[in-house]
């Protein structure tokens, strides 16, 4: 996973959330609720694929 603003590329496990990956690698990322309700962690996918658990749809 590459974070555009920081330019940092890190390894993310399948199913691991963006906020969790950012925190684990010292990358600043806005968030509030951490459960898909507020949208403050929203980010733009520049390439690749992303999935969302059915529980968050
Ligand atoms: S922190 Fe991601 S939706 Fe609220």
Backbone and ligand atoms as CSV (ligand in chain L), in Angstrom:
chain,resi,resn,atom,element,x,y,z
A,1,UNK,N,N,0.855,-1.156,0.000
A,1,UNK,CA,C,0.000,0.000,0.000
A,1,UNK,C,C,0.909,1.230,0.000
A,2,UNK,N,N,0.637,2.167,-0.917
A,2,UNK,CA,C,1.425,3.405,-0.964
A,2,UNK,C,C,0.535,4.581,-0.589
A,3,UNK,N,N,1.011,5.395,0.322
A,3,UNK,CA,C,0.294,6.594,0.735
A,3,UNK,C,C,0.850,7.769,-0.054
A,4,UNK,N,N,-0.002,8.399,-0.855
A,4,UNK,CA,C,0.449,9.433,-1.785
A,4,UNK,C,C,1.089,10.633,-1.089
A,5,UNK,N,N,0.479,11.122,-0.014
A,5,UNK,CA,C,1.007,12.339,0.628
A,5,UNK,C,C,2.376,12.117,1.239
A,6,UNK,N,N,2.562,10.986,1.919
A,6,UNK,CA,C,3.846,10.719,2.565
A,6,UNK,C,C,4.842,10.090,1.595
A,7,UNK,N,N,4.316,9.458,0.539
A,7,UNK,CA,C,5.178,8.763,-0.404
A,7,UNK,C,C,5.671,7.428,0.135
A,8,UNK,N,N,5.171,7.023,1.306
A,8,UNK,CA,C,5.614,5.796,1.963
A,8,UNK,C,C,4.876,4.587,1.394
A,9,UNK,N,N,5.598,3.522,1.093
A,9,UNK,CA,C,5.010,2.262,0.649
A,9,UNK,C,C,5.252,1.216,1.732
A,10,UNK,N,N,4.179,0.537,2.139
A,10,UNK,CA,C,4.266,-0.443,3.223
A,10,UNK,C,C,3.507,-1.716,2.830
A,11,UNK,N,N,3.801,-2.785,3.539
A,11,UNK,CA,C,3.111,-4.048,3.311
A,11,UNK,C,C,1.840,-4.079,4.159
A,12,UNK,N,N,0.708,-4.404,3.533
A,12,UNK,CA,C,-0.561,-4.532,4.257
A,12,UNK,C,C,-1.070,-5.955,4.077
A,13,UNK,N,N,-1.566,-6.526,5.172
A,13,UNK,CA,C,-2.147,-7.866,5.093
A,13,UNK,C,C,-3.547,-7.787,4.507
A,14,UNK,N,N,-3.971,-8.841,3.849
A,14,UNK,CA,C,-5.314,-8.915,3.292
A,14,UNK,C,C,-6.337,-8.659,4.401
A,15,UNK,N,N,-7.266,-7.760,4.164
A,15,UNK,CA,C,-8.314,-7.470,5.123
A,15,UNK,C,C,-7.952,-6.403,6.152
A,16,UNK,N,N,-6.714,-5.949,6.126
A,16,UNK,CA,C,-6.272,-4.935,7.087
A,16,UNK,C,C,-6.723,-3.553,6.619
A,17,UNK,N,N,-7.322,-2.771,7.488
A,17,UNK,CA,C,-7.848,-1.460,7.129
A,17,UNK,C,C,-6.774,-0.413,6.920
A,18,UNK,N,N,-7.118,0.608,6.144
A,18,UNK,CA,C,-6.169,1.679,5.825
A,18,UNK,C,C,-5.692,2.406,7.087
A,19,UNK,N,N,-6.609,2.712,7.990
A,19,UNK,CA,C,-6.211,3.430,9.210
A,19,UNK,C,C,-5.238,2.599,10.026
A,20,UNK,N,N,-5.522,1.324,10.168
A,20,UNK,CA,C,-4.653,0.417,10.935
A,20,UNK,C,C,-3.265,0.374,10.313
A,21,UNK,N,N,-3.196,0.261,8.990
A,21,UNK,CA,C,-1.902,0.204,8.297
A,21,UNK,C,C,-1.149,1.521,8.475
A,22,UNK,N,N,-1.856,2.637,8.341
A,22,UNK,CA,C,-1.218,3.946,8.505
A,22,UNK,C,C,-0.645,4.092,9.912
A,23,UNK,N,N,-1.446,3.775,10.923
A,23,UNK,CA,C,-0.986,3.894,12.307
A,23,UNK,C,C,0.238,3.021,12.577
A,24,UNK,N,N,0.198,1.800,12.098
A,24,UNK,CA,C,1.279,0.854,12.352
A,24,UNK,C,C,2.594,1.289,11.712
A,25,UNK,N,N,2.490,2.194,10.731
A,25,UNK,CA,C,3.686,2.612,10.014
A,25,UNK,C,C,4.014,4.091,10.205
A,26,UNK,N,N,3.386,4.706,11.218
A,26,UNK,CA,C,3.711,6.096,11.537
A,26,UNK,C,C,3.277,7.103,10.498
A,27,UNK,N,N,2.198,6.782,9.782
A,27,UNK,CA,C,1.690,7.683,8.741
A,27,UNK,C,C,0.446,8.379,9.283
A,28,UNK,N,N,0.419,9.705,9.211
A,28,UNK,CA,C,-0.736,10.471,9.710
A,28,UNK,C,C,-1.928,10.275,8.786
A,29,UNK,N,N,-3.096,9.959,9.363
A,29,UNK,CA,C,-4.315,9.765,8.591
A,29,UNK,C,C,-5.482,10.228,9.453
A,30,UNK,N,N,-6.334,11.095,8.893
A,30,UNK,CA,C,-7.499,11.575,9.630
A,30,UNK,C,C,-8.501,10.442,9.843
A,31,UNK,N,N,-9.132,10.429,11.013
A,31,UNK,CA,C,-10.220,9.493,11.285
A,31,UNK,C,C,-10.964,9.950,12.531
A,32,UNK,N,N,-12.159,9.459,12.690
A,32,UNK,CA,C,-12.931,9.764,13.884
A,32,UNK,C,C,-13.575,8.503,14.439
A,33,UNK,N,N,-14.516,7.908,13.683
A,33,UNK,CA,C,-15.308,6.802,14.224
A,33,UNK,C,C,-14.632,5.430,14.099
A,34,UNK,N,N,-13.809,5.245,13.108
A,34,UNK,CA,C,-13.117,3.983,12.822
A,34,UNK,C,C,-14.065,2.851,12.439
A,35,UNK,N,N,-15.301,3.120,12.110
A,35,UNK,CA,C,-16.203,2.027,11.733
A,35,UNK,C,C,-17.043,2.315,10.489
A,36,UNK,N,N,-16.635,3.236,9.669
A,36,UNK,CA,C,-17.305,3.455,8.395
A,36,UNK,C,C,-18.518,4.361,8.434
A,37,UNK,N,N,-18.702,5.121,9.481
A,37,UNK,CA,C,-19.884,5.972,9.597
A,37,UNK,C,C,-19.628,7.447,9.288
A,38,UNK,N,N,-18.489,7.983,9.661
A,38,UNK,CA,C,-18.297,9.436,9.549
A,38,UNK,C,C,-17.684,9.887,8.224
A,39,UNK,N,N,-16.906,9.055,7.590
A,39,UNK,CA,C,-16.294,9.405,6.311
A,39,UNK,C,C,-15.034,10.249,6.440
A,40,UNK,N,N,-14.592,10.538,7.648
A,40,UNK,CA,C,-13.407,11.393,7.795
A,40,UNK,C,C,-12.119,10.703,7.332
A,41,UNK,N,N,-12.126,9.395,7.226
A,41,UNK,CA,C,-10.935,8.675,6.775
A,41,UNK,C,C,-10.947,8.429,5.263
A,42,UNK,N,N,-11.955,8.938,4.605
A,42,UNK,CA,C,-12.106,8.693,3.168
A,42,UNK,C,C,-10.826,9.072,2.422
A,43,UNK,N,N,-10.451,8.217,1.462
A,43,UNK,CA,C,-9.280,8.496,0.647
A,43,UNK,C,C,-9.543,8.017,-0.774
A,44,UNK,N,N,-8.705,8.433,-1.677
A,44,UNK,CA,C,-8.907,8.127,-3.086
A,44,UNK,C,C,-7.991,6.983,-3.502
A,45,UNK,N,N,-8.562,5.970,-4.137
A,45,UNK,CA,C,-7.788,4.851,-4.656
A,45,UNK,C,C,-7.190,5.272,-5.990
A,46,UNK,N,N,-5.858,5.329,-6.080
A,46,UNK,CA,C,-5.195,5.772,-7.299
A,46,UNK,C,C,-4.899,4.615,-8.238
A,47,UNK,N,N,-4.733,3.410,-7.678
A,47,UNK,CA,C,-4.548,2.218,-8.508
A,47,UNK,C,C,-4.779,0.990,-7.649
A,48,UNK,N,N,-4.986,-0.145,-8.295
A,48,UNK,CA,C,-5.204,-1.390,-7.570
A,48,UNK,C,C,-6.673,-1.616,-7.295
A,49,UNK,N,N,-6.924,-2.449,-6.310
A,49,UNK,CA,C,-8.300,-2.798,-5.960
A,49,UNK,C,C,-8.480,-2.686,-4.457
A,50,UNK,N,N,-9.704,-2.439,-4.051
A,50,UNK,CA,C,-10.002,-2.354,-2.632
A,50,UNK,C,C,-11.354,-3.018,-2.401
A,51,UNK,N,N,-11.521,-3.614,-1.234
A,51,UNK,CA,C,-12.790,-4.241,-0.886
A,51,UNK,C,C,-13.302,-3.682,0.416
A,52,UNK,N,N,-14.611,-3.817,0.621
A,52,UNK,CA,C,-15.210,-3.370,1.873
A,52,UNK,C,C,-16.067,-4.506,2.410
A,53,UNK,N,N,-15.911,-4.845,3.677
A,53,UNK,CA,C,-16.738,-5.912,4.246
A,53,UNK,C,C,-18.221,-5.605,4.113
A,54,UNK,N,N,-19.031,-6.632,3.917
A,54,UNK,CA,C,-20.484,-6.441,3.793
A,54,UNK,C,C,-21.062,-5.708,4.975
A,55,UNK,N,N,-20.452,-5.877,6.146
A,55,UNK,CA,C,-20.988,-5.248,7.349
A,55,UNK,C,C,-20.903,-3.728,7.303
A,56,UNK,N,N,-20.066,-3.170,6.402
A,56,UNK,CA,C,-19.923,-1.721,6.314
A,56,UNK,C,C,-20.696,-1.128,5.146
A,57,UNK,N,N,-21.361,-1.968,4.359
A,57,UNK,CA,C,-22.110,-1.437,3.206
A,57,UNK,C,C,-23.488,-0.989,3.604
L,1,LIG,S1,S,-13.104,7.050,10.602
L,1,LIG,FE1,FE,-13.480,6.068,8.750
L,1,LIG,S2,S,-15.570,6.359,8.393
L,1,LIG,FE2,FE,-15.199,7.264,10.292
